[in-house]
C-alpha cells in the first residue's frame, strides 16, 4: 500500500497558494496598466483621424485650426487644441502635426509618461506657414 501512495503523490501536479497569489497579482497589475493606457491610445487615434479629416477639408491655417477644434469637441479630444497643431506646407501639400505627453498615475508616486506624436506628412521638403 505504501507503493501506491508514493506513486500517486509523485504524479500530483498543480499550483501552490503562494504561486496562485503571485500570478494573480502579476496579471492584476498588467490589467491595471492596460485599463489606464488603452483610453489614451484611443484618444491618440482620435486625434490622428481628426487631423486627417481637417487636412482633407483644407483651407487657411486659421480655418484648419478651427475645424480641428470642432472635431475635438465631437470626438471628446481634450489633450490638444487647434492652436497646438503644427501646420506646414510641403509644396502644394499641407502637413499637420502634433505632439503631446500623457502622464498616467499608477501607484502612489509611480507614474507612466507616454509621448504621443503624429503627422499627415509625406516625404518632401518643409516650409512653415504659421
MMTF fields as JSON, N, C-alpha, C and O atoms, coordinates in Angstrom:
{
  "mmtfVersion": "1.0.0",
  "mmtfProducer": "UNKNOWN",
  "numBonds": 519,
  "numAtoms": 520,
  "numGroups": 130,
  "numChains": 1,
  "numModels": 1,
  "chainsPerModel": [1],
  "groupsPerChain": [130],
  "chainIdList": ["A"],
  "bondAtomList": [4, 2, 8, 6, 12, 10, 16, 14, 20, 18, 24, 22, 28, 26, 32, 30, 36, 34, 40, 38, 44, 42, 48, 46, 52, 50, 56, 54, 60, 58, 64, 62, 68, 66, 72, 70, 76, 74, 80, 78, 84, 82, 88, 86, 92, 90, 96, 94, 100, 98, 104, 102, 108, 106, 112, 110, 116, 114, 120, 118, 124, 122, 128, 126, 132, 130, 136, 134, 140, 138, 144, 142, 148, 146, 152, 150, 156, 154, 160, 158, 164, 162, 168, 166, 172, 170, 176, 174, 180, 178, 184, 182, 188, 186, 192, 190, 196, 194, 200, 198, 204, 202, 208, 206, 212, 210, 216, 214, 220, 218, 224, 222, 228, 226, 232, 230, 236, 234, 240, 238, 244, 242, 248, 246, 252, 250, 256, 254, 260, 258, 264, 262, 268, 266, 272, 270, 276, 274, 280, 278, 284, 282, 288, 286, 292, 290, 296, 294, 300, 298, 304, 302, 308, 306, 312, 310, 316, 314, 320, 318, 324, 322, 328, 326, 332, 330, 336, 334, 340, 338, 344, 342, 348, 346, 352, 350, 356, 354, 360, 358, 364, 362, 368, 366, 372, 370, 376, 374, 380, 378, 384, 382, 388, 386, 392, 390, 396, 394, 400, 398, 404, 402, 408, 406, 412, 410, 416, 414, 420, 418, 424, 422, 428, 426, 432, 430, 436, 434, 440, 438, 444, 442, 448, 446, 452, 450, 456, 454, 460, 458, 464, 462, 468, 466, 472, 470, 476, 474, 480, 478, 484, 482, 488, 486, 492, 490, 496, 494, 500, 498, 504, 502, 508, 506, 512, 510, 516, 514],
  "bondOrderList": [1, 1, 1, 1, 1, 1, 1, 1, 1, 1, 1, 1, 1, 1, 1, 1, 1, 1, 1, 1, 1, 1, 1, 1, 1, 1, 1, 1, 1, 1, 1, 1, 1, 1, 1, 1, 1, 1, 1, 1, 1, 1, 1, 1, 1, 1, 1, 1, 1, 1, 1, 1, 1, 1, 1, 1, 1, 1, 1, 1, 1, 1, 1, 1, 1, 1, 1, 1, 1, 1, 1, 1, 1, 1, 1, 1, 1, 1, 1, 1, 1, 1, 1, 1, 1, 1, 1, 1, 1, 1, 1, 1, 1, 1, 1, 1, 1, 1, 1, 1, 1, 1, 1, 1, 1, 1, 1, 1, 1, 1, 1, 1, 1, 1, 1, 1, 1, 1, 1, 1, 1, 1, 1, 1, 1, 1, 1, 1, 1],
  "groupList": [{"groupName": "UNK", "atomNameList": ["N", "CA", "C", "O"], "elementList": ["N", "C", "C", "O"], "formalChargeList": [0, 0, 0, 0], "bondAtomList": [1, 0, 2, 1, 3, 2], "bondOrderList": [1, 1, 2], "singleLetterCode": "X", "chemCompType": "L-PEPTIDE LINKING"}],
  "groupTypeList": [0, 0, 0, 0, 0, 0, 0, 0, 0, 0, 0, 0, 0, 0, 0, 0, 0, 0, 0, 0, 0, 0, 0, 0, 0, 0, 0, 0, 0, 0, 0, 0, 0, 0, 0, 0, 0, 0, 0, 0, 0, 0, 0, 0, 0, 0, 0, 0, 0, 0, 0, 0, 0, 0, 0, 0, 0, 0, 0, 0, 0, 0, 0, 0, 0, 0, 0, 0, 0, 0, 0, 0, 0, 0, 0, 0, 0, 0, 0, 0, 0, 0, 0, 0, 0, 0, 0, 0, 0, 0, 0, 0, 0, 0, 0, 0, 0, 0, 0, 0, 0, 0, 0, 0, 0, 0, 0, 0, 0, 0, 0, 0, 0, 0, 0, 0, 0, 0, 0, 0, 0, 0, 0, 0, 0, 0, 0, 0, 0, 0],
  "groupIdList": [1, 2, 3, 4, 5, 6, 7, 8, 9, 10, 11, 12, 13, 14, 15, 16, 17, 18, 19, 20, 21, 22, 23, 24, 25, 26, 27, 28, 29, 30, 31, 32, 33, 34, 35, 36, 37, 38, 39, 40, 41, 42, 43, 44, 45, 46, 47, 48, 49, 50, 51, 52, 53, 54, 55, 56, 57, 58, 59, 60, 61, 62, 63, 64, 65, 66, 67, 68, 69, 70, 71, 72, 73, 74, 75, 76, 77, 78, 79, 80, 81, 82, 83, 84, 85, 86, 87, 88, 89, 90, 91, 92, 93, 94, 95, 96, 97, 98, 99, 100, 101, 102, 103, 104, 105, 106, 107, 108, 109, 110, 111, 112, 113, 114, 115, 116, 117, 118, 119, 120, 121, 122, 123, 124, 125, 126, 127, 128, 129, 130],
  "secStructList": [7, 2, 2, 2, 2, 2, 2, 2, 2, 2, 2, 7, 7, 7, 7, 7, 2, 2, 2, 2, 2, 2, 2, 2, 2, 2, 2, 2, 2, 2, 2, 2, 2, 2, 2, 2, 2, 2, 2, 2, 2, 2, 2, 2, 2, 2, 2, 2, 2, 2, 2, 2, 2, 2, 2, 2, 2, 7, 7, 7, 2, 2, 2, 2, 2, 2, 2, 2, 2, 2, 2, 2, 2, 2, 6, 6, 7, 7, 1, 7, 7, 4, 4, 4, 7, 3, 3, 3, 3, 3, 6, 6, 3, 3, 3, 3, 3, 3, 3, 3, 3, 3, 3, 3, 3, 3, 3, 6, 6, 3, 3, 3, 3, 3, 3, 3, 3, 3, 3, 7, 7, 7, 1, 1, 7, 7, 3, 3, 7, 7],
  "xCoordList": [0.805, 0.0, 0.863, 0.469, 2.021, 2.902, 3.409, 3.713, 3.507, 3.921, 2.87, 3.212, 1.65, 0.571, 0.514, 0.396, 0.593, 0.516, 1.723, 1.569, 2.921, 4.089, 3.939, 4.288, 3.432, 3.265, 2.237, 2.47, 1.141, 0.124, 0.616, 0.258, 1.431, 1.992, 2.922, 2.896, 3.725, 4.64, 3.9, 4.386, 2.747, 2.005, 1.15, 0.662, 0.952, 0.125, 0.848, 2.054, 0.069, 0.609, -0.372, -1.553, 0.105, -0.776, 0.023, 1.242, -0.692, -0.064, -0.29, -1.348, 0.683, 0.556, -0.236, -0.423, -0.696, -1.431, -0.544, -1.009, 0.718, 1.647, 1.801, 1.798, 1.935, 2.055, 0.808, 0.898, -0.344, -1.604, -1.703, -2.066, -1.388, -1.429, -0.435, -0.753, 0.756, 1.776, 1.282, 1.391, 0.742, 0.298, -0.943, -1.092, -1.823, -2.992, -2.547, -3.102, -1.55, -1.03, -0.377, -0.59, 0.403, 1.059, 0.008, 0.074, -0.952, -1.997, -2.863, -3.295, -3.117, -3.875, -3.144, -3.756, -1.831, -1.026, -1.021, -1.145, -0.879, -0.91, -2.279, -2.367, -3.334, -4.69, -4.906, -5.56, -4.364, -4.5, -3.79, -4.331, -2.591, -1.855, -2.607, -2.737, -3.099, -3.85, -5.103, -5.433, -5.803, -7.023, -6.736, -7.609, -5.546, -5.195, -4.566, -4.676, -3.912, -3.231, -4.159, -4.06, -5.042, -5.909, -6.723, -6.802, -7.331, -8.056, -7.166, -7.628, -5.901, -5.016, -4.659, -4.492, -4.542, -4.26, -5.474, -5.321, -6.674, -7.89, -7.989, -8.374, -7.64, -7.659, -6.624, -6.888, -5.454, -4.412, -4.912, -4.697, -5.57, -6.097, -7.192, -7.339, -7.963, -8.984, -8.338, -8.838, -7.233, -6.515, -5.988, -6.104, -5.409, -4.893, -6.004, -5.811, -7.172, -8.301, -8.784, -9.147, -8.783, -9.237, -8.312, -8.791, -6.993, -6.099, -6.18, -6.001, -6.444, -6.62, -7.879, -7.87, -8.957, -10.191, -10.003, -10.52, -9.267, -9.0, -8.151, -8.382, -7.179, -6.317, -7.137, -6.943, -8.048, -8.884, -9.766, -9.985, -10.273, -11.132, -10.348, -10.846, -9.097, -8.238, -8.645, -9.373, -8.166, -8.458, -7.215, -6.099, -7.422, -6.305, -5.891, -6.556, -4.783, -4.297, -5.338, -5.619, -5.902, -6.913, -8.15, -8.717, -8.565, -9.731, -9.447, -10.322, -8.229, -7.886, -7.836, -8.27, -7.313, -7.273, -8.688, -8.987, -9.548, -10.933, -11.655, -12.432, -11.398, -12.01, -11.546, -12.332, -10.276, -9.8, -10.498, -10.877, -10.671, -11.353, -12.776, -13.247, -13.452, -14.809, -14.752, -15.579, -13.773, -13.612, -13.289, -13.754, -12.496, -12.115, -13.33, -13.436, -14.235, -15.453, -16.301, -16.806, -16.457, -17.278, -16.625, -17.314, -15.291, -14.568, -14.088, -13.335, -14.512, -14.104, -12.581, -12.033, -11.92, -10.464, -10.161, -10.579, -9.434, -9.102, -7.612, -7.218, -6.785, -5.34, -4.651, -3.64, -5.17, -4.602, -5.74, -6.884, -5.396, -6.347, -5.786, -4.647, -6.575, -6.143, -4.902, -4.08, -4.75, -3.575, -2.286, -1.192, -2.412, -1.244, -0.744, 0.312, -1.475, -1.088, 0.035, 0.071, 0.949, 1.975, 1.513, 1.33, 1.325, 0.843, 1.939, 2.343, 2.418, 3.488, 3.065, 2.124, 3.777, 3.471, 4.63, 5.78, 4.326, 5.296, 4.898, 4.16, 5.377, 4.955, 3.479, 3.068, 2.676, 1.228, 0.515, -0.682, 1.235, 0.636, 0.78, 1.818, -0.258, -0.222, 0.028, -0.569, 0.909, 1.219, 0.752, 1.088, -0.017, -0.475, 0.177, 0.107, 0.812, 1.478, 1.116, 0.669, 1.322, 1.056, 1.983, 2.527, 2.152, 2.93, 2.448, 2.217, 2.302, 1.921, 2.355, 2.656, 2.378, 2.725, 1.507, 0.711, 1.378, 0.292, 0.909, 1.62, 0.641, 1.15, 0.029, -1.051, 0.304, -0.693, -0.223, 0.756, -0.918, -0.524, -0.848, -1.943, 0.093, -0.123, -0.374, -1.511, 0.68, 0.574, 1.408, 2.593, 0.813, 1.497, 2.264, 1.645, 3.573, 4.383, 4.908, 5.78, 4.392, 4.848, 3.873, 2.665, 4.416, 3.607, 4.228, 5.411, 3.406, 3.847, 3.699, 2.616, 4.772, 4.754, 4.879, 5.843, 3.875, 3.867, 3.941, 3.169, 4.866, 4.979, 4.219, 4.546, 3.216, 2.46, 2.792, 2.923, 2.927, 3.109, 2.584, 2.564, 2.169, 1.661, 1.698, 1.851, 1.558, 1.609, 0.875, 0.626, 0.537, -0.057, 0.963, 0.595, 2.252, 3.348, 3.54, 3.243, 4.044, 4.609, 6.078, 6.461, 6.895, 8.329, 8.623, 8.548, 8.955, 9.404, 9.884, 9.832, 10.341, 10.872, 9.734, 8.588, 10.068, 9.069, 9.263, 10.389, 8.151, 8.17, 7.042, 5.881, 7.345, 6.331, 5.475, 5.984, 4.14, 3.24, 2.441, 1.311, 3.017, 2.309, 2.182, 1.624],
  "yCoordList": [-1.181, 0.0, 1.267, 2.293, 1.188, 2.35, 2.678, 3.836, 1.688, 1.93, 2.765, 3.676, 2.463, 3.171, 4.624, 5.519, 4.877, 6.251, 7.086, 8.268, 6.484, 7.213, 7.515, 8.606, 6.572, 6.759, 7.851, 8.688, 7.862, 8.887, 10.269, 11.274, 10.328, 11.599, 12.192, 13.404, 11.393, 11.876, 12.344, 13.226, 11.778, 12.14, 13.384, 13.927, 13.85, 15.026, 16.265, 16.441, 17.099, 18.347, 19.455, 19.197, 20.668, 21.798, 23.014, 23.067, 23.989, 25.243, 25.458, 25.12, 26.006, 26.273, 27.551, 28.324, 27.783, 29.007, 30.226, 31.24, 30.141, 31.252, 31.522, 32.678, 30.471, 30.635, 31.257, 32.109, 30.838, 31.401, 32.887, 33.686, 33.263, 34.676, 35.49, 36.597, 34.963, 35.656, 35.94, 37.071, 34.931, 35.115, 35.991, 36.734, 35.931, 36.815, 38.266, 39.165, 38.497, 39.851, 40.375, 41.529, 39.553, 39.967, 40.283, 41.325, 39.389, 39.619, 40.829, 41.561, 41.041, 42.22, 43.51, 44.49, 43.519, 44.709, 45.007, 46.162, 43.981, 44.166, 44.669, 45.542, 44.132, 44.581, 46.033, 46.788, 46.432, 47.812, 48.77, 49.821, 48.412, 49.262, 49.344, 50.429, 48.226, 48.222, 49.081, 49.814, 49.003, 49.789, 51.288, 52.081, 51.687, 53.107, 53.581, 54.76, 52.692, 53.088, 53.047, 53.908, 52.08, 51.914, 53.18, 53.546, 53.866, 55.102, 56.177, 56.926, 56.271, 57.274, 56.909, 57.79, 55.622, 55.179, 55.452, 55.856, 55.235, 55.526, 57.023, 57.419, 57.849, 59.29, 59.706, 60.587, 59.075, 59.354, 59.03, 59.81, 57.896, 57.555, 58.523, 58.807, 59.035, 60.041, 61.324, 61.949, 61.721, 62.928, 62.719, 63.611, 61.548, 61.274, 61.324, 61.876, 60.752, 60.798, 62.231, 62.619, 63.01, 64.395, 65.225, 66.015, 65.06, 65.864, 65.407, 66.215, 64.134, 63.665, 64.273, 64.666, 64.349, 64.959, 66.443, 66.965, 67.122, 68.55, 68.772, 69.724, 67.911, 68.044, 67.886, 68.624, 66.925, 66.721, 67.923, 68.269, 68.563, 69.727, 70.92, 71.684, 71.071, 72.157, 73.507, 73.594, 74.563, 75.924, 76.613, 76.116, 77.772, 78.523, 77.876, 76.969, 78.36, 77.818, 78.03, 77.116, 79.225, 79.518, 78.633, 78.153, 78.418, 77.559, 76.115, 75.44, 75.64, 74.267, 74.108, 73.087, 75.107, 75.024, 75.057, 74.332, 75.89, 75.95, 74.633, 74.144, 74.067, 72.783, 71.679, 70.802, 71.714, 70.721, 70.883, 69.892, 72.121, 72.352, 71.793, 71.231, 71.947, 71.373, 69.85, 69.208, 69.266, 67.807, 67.321, 66.26, 68.097, 67.717, 67.715, 66.859, 68.66, 68.686, 67.451, 66.84, 67.086, 65.931, 64.632, 63.716, 64.546, 63.327, 63.255, 62.347, 64.208, 64.24, 64.233, 63.526, 65.027, 65.164, 66.391, 67.5, 66.194, 67.338, 67.471, 68.312, 66.655, 66.721, 67.823, 68.36, 68.166, 69.261, 70.066, 69.615, 71.268, 72.151, 72.53, 72.197, 73.212, 73.632, 74.499, 74.429, 75.322, 76.195, 75.407, 75.925, 74.146, 73.309, 72.561, 71.931, 72.619, 71.905, 72.635, 73.865, 71.87, 72.431, 72.244, 71.115, 73.334, 73.266, 73.8, 74.957, 72.953, 73.328, 73.015, 72.257, 73.613, 73.401, 72.69, 73.116, 71.615, 70.86, 71.005, 70.176, 72.031, 72.276, 72.633, 73.633, 71.808, 72.028, 71.278, 71.47, 70.441, 69.612, 70.277, 70.864, 70.185, 70.718, 69.57, 68.501, 69.796, 68.8, 69.327, 70.444, 68.522, 68.873, 67.887, 66.675, 68.413, 67.532, 67.962, 69.084, 67.041, 67.316, 66.472, 65.466, 66.893, 66.133, 66.544, 67.722, 65.557, 65.837, 64.679, 63.583, 64.953, 63.927, 63.631, 64.519, 62.387, 61.965, 61.293, 60.297, 61.832, 61.27, 60.467, 60.991, 59.186, 58.282, 57.835, 57.097, 58.279, 57.828, 56.35, 55.907, 55.589, 54.157, 53.852, 53.6, 53.875, 53.554, 54.553, 54.722, 55.213, 56.177, 57.199, 57.97, 57.223, 58.209, 57.684, 58.306, 56.559, 55.962, 56.344, 56.141, 56.901, 57.304, 56.78, 56.446, 56.718, 56.313, 57.527, 58.107, 57.921, 59.07, 58.57, 57.892, 58.92, 58.473, 59.701, 60.645, 59.69, 60.751, 60.321, 59.308, 61.087, 60.826, 61.903, 63.077, 61.503, 62.461, 61.833, 60.612, 62.678, 62.187, 63.286, 64.463, 62.892, 63.841, 63.279, 62.077, 64.159, 63.748, 63.867, 63.981, 63.842, 64.164, 63.141, 61.955, 63.653, 62.841, 63.226, 64.286, 62.415, 62.711, 63.78, 63.53, 64.968, 66.069, 67.221, 67.115, 68.297, 69.416, 70.168, 70.132, 70.857, 71.544, 73.048, 73.544, 73.764, 75.215, 75.614, 75.331, 76.266, 76.615, 77.776, 78.729, 77.677, 78.743, 79.278, 79.732, 79.232, 79.765, 81.224, 81.912],
  "zCoordList": [0.0, 0.0, 0.0, -0.554, 0.615, 0.631, -0.768, -1.053, -1.64, -3.02, -3.758, -4.512, -3.547, -4.241, -3.785, -4.622, -2.503, -2.016, -2.467, -2.773, -2.512, -3.008, -4.492, -4.943, -5.239, -6.673, -6.964, -7.835, -6.276, -6.516, -6.076, -6.691, -5.019, -4.562, -5.616, -5.831, -6.267, -7.296, -8.54, -9.248, -8.815, -10.024, -9.843, -10.834, -8.64, -8.414, -8.944, -8.769, -9.589, -10.125, -9.802, -9.57, -9.786, -9.519, -9.128, -9.29, -8.61, -8.232, -6.738, -6.208, -6.084, -4.656, -4.444, -5.384, -3.243, -2.924, -3.149, -3.672, -2.764, -2.999, -4.495, -4.92, -5.286, -6.733, -7.333, -8.217, -6.862, -7.348, -7.02, -7.883, -5.797, -5.393, -6.208, -6.64, -6.423, -7.208, -8.627, -9.101, -9.308, -10.69, -10.777, -11.748, -9.813, -9.803, -9.626, -10.257, -8.771, -8.578, -9.855, -10.229, -10.516, -11.77, -12.835, -13.487, -13.007, -14.012, -13.658, -14.549, -12.377, -11.946, -12.245, -12.67, -12.025, -12.316, -13.814, -14.219, -14.622, -16.085, -16.531, -17.394, -15.959, -16.305, -15.892, -16.612, -14.742, -14.288, -15.242, -15.585, -15.665, -16.61, -17.932, -18.5, -18.423, -19.684, -19.57, -20.503, -18.444, -18.265, -18.25, -18.603, -17.855, -17.829, -19.137, -19.474, -19.879, -21.112, -22.326, -23.2, -22.393, -23.571, -23.886, -25.059, -22.909, -23.261, -23.882, -24.743, -23.467, -24.065, -25.498, -26.341, -25.777, -27.149, -28.037, -29.19, -27.508, -28.269, -28.562, -29.661, -27.577, -27.784, -28.834, -29.652, -28.81, -29.805, -31.221, -32.149, -31.381, -32.714, -33.128, -34.316, -32.176, -32.495, -32.994, -33.93, -32.378, -32.816, -34.231, -35.072, -34.502, -35.855, -36.891, -37.974, -36.576, -37.508, -37.716, -38.826, -36.643, -36.741, -37.628, -38.442, -37.488, -38.338, -39.792, -40.703, -40.016, -41.393, -42.017, -43.184, -41.239, -41.733, -42.008, -42.995, -41.14, -41.315, -42.561, -43.306, -42.79, -43.977, -45.255, -46.221, -45.253, -46.439, -46.728, -47.889, -45.681, -45.856, -46.395, -47.222, -45.906, -46.391, -45.836, -44.847, -46.486, -46.068, -45.562, -45.721, -44.948, -44.376, -43.06, -42.561, -42.508, -41.243, -40.141, -39.367, -40.073, -39.051, -39.232, -38.25, -40.475, -40.732, -40.325, -39.783, -40.583, -40.214, -38.694, -38.161, -38.005, -36.539, -35.957, -35.008, -36.518, -36.063, -36.369, -35.55, -37.542, -37.903, -36.963, -36.604, -36.558, -35.606, -34.264, -33.638, -33.817, -32.542, -32.574, -31.585, -33.699, -33.827, -33.803, -33.155, -34.51, -34.492, -33.077, -32.66, -32.343, -30.984, -30.054, -29.177, -30.239, -29.424, -29.672, -28.73, -30.921, -31.271, -30.816, -30.367, -30.929, -30.587, -29.153, -28.801, -28.304, -26.898, -26.743, -25.898, -27.566, -27.502, -26.654, -26.988, -25.557, -24.713, -24.415, -23.608, -25.053, -24.793, -25.582, -25.13, -26.742, -27.529, -28.143, -28.207, -28.593, -29.262, -30.628, -30.954, -31.403, -32.725, -32.698, -33.612, -31.66, -31.563, -31.321, -31.546, -30.86, -30.588, -31.823, -31.772, -32.915, -34.134, -34.849, -34.878, -35.424, -36.294, -37.724, -38.179, -38.431, -39.813, -40.716, -40.602, -41.612, -42.532, -43.956, -44.194, -44.892, -46.298, -46.979, -46.87, -47.676, -48.468, -49.938, -50.472, -50.568, -51.951, -51.969, -51.381, -52.65, -52.681, -51.557, -51.342, -50.855, -49.816, -48.45, -48.148, -47.63, -46.275, -45.312, -45.436, -44.359, -43.335, -41.985, -41.592, -41.289, -39.951, -38.987, -39.189, -37.936, -36.974, -35.552, -35.315, -34.623, -33.221, -32.367, -32.821, -31.134, -30.157, -28.771, -28.502, -27.905, -26.527, -25.642, -26.116, -24.34, -23.361, -22.501, -22.198, -22.12, -21.246, -20.022, -20.154, -18.837, -17.588, -16.94, -16.665, -16.703, -16.146, -14.763, -14.653, -13.694, -12.357, -12.174, -12.52, -11.637, -11.425, -9.951, -9.552, -9.147, -7.73, -6.95, -7.234, -5.978, -5.112, -5.952, -6.685, -5.867, -6.583, -7.919, -8.525, -8.379, -9.632, -10.744, -10.623, -11.832, -12.98, -14.259, -14.311, -15.278, -16.61, -17.515, -17.594, -18.201, -19.096, -20.524, -20.879, -21.35, -22.745, -23.645, -23.476, -24.601, -25.603, -26.852, -27.47, -27.215, -28.436, -29.458, -29.112, -30.714, -31.798, -33.079, -33.23, -33.982, -35.253, -36.288, -35.961, -37.534, -38.636, -39.838, -39.932, -40.743, -42.015, -43.134, -44.303, -42.781, -43.689, -44.796, -44.653, -45.89, -46.948, -47.042, -46.545, -47.651, -47.705, -48.747, -49.95, -48.273, -49.138, -48.242, -47.017, -48.841, -48.06, -47.36, -47.808, -46.241, -45.431, -45.473, -45.519, -45.455, -45.364, -44.433, -44.73, -43.307, -42.311, -42.813, -43.402, -42.567, -42.99, -41.807, -41.985, -40.588, -39.403, -39.592, -38.737]
}
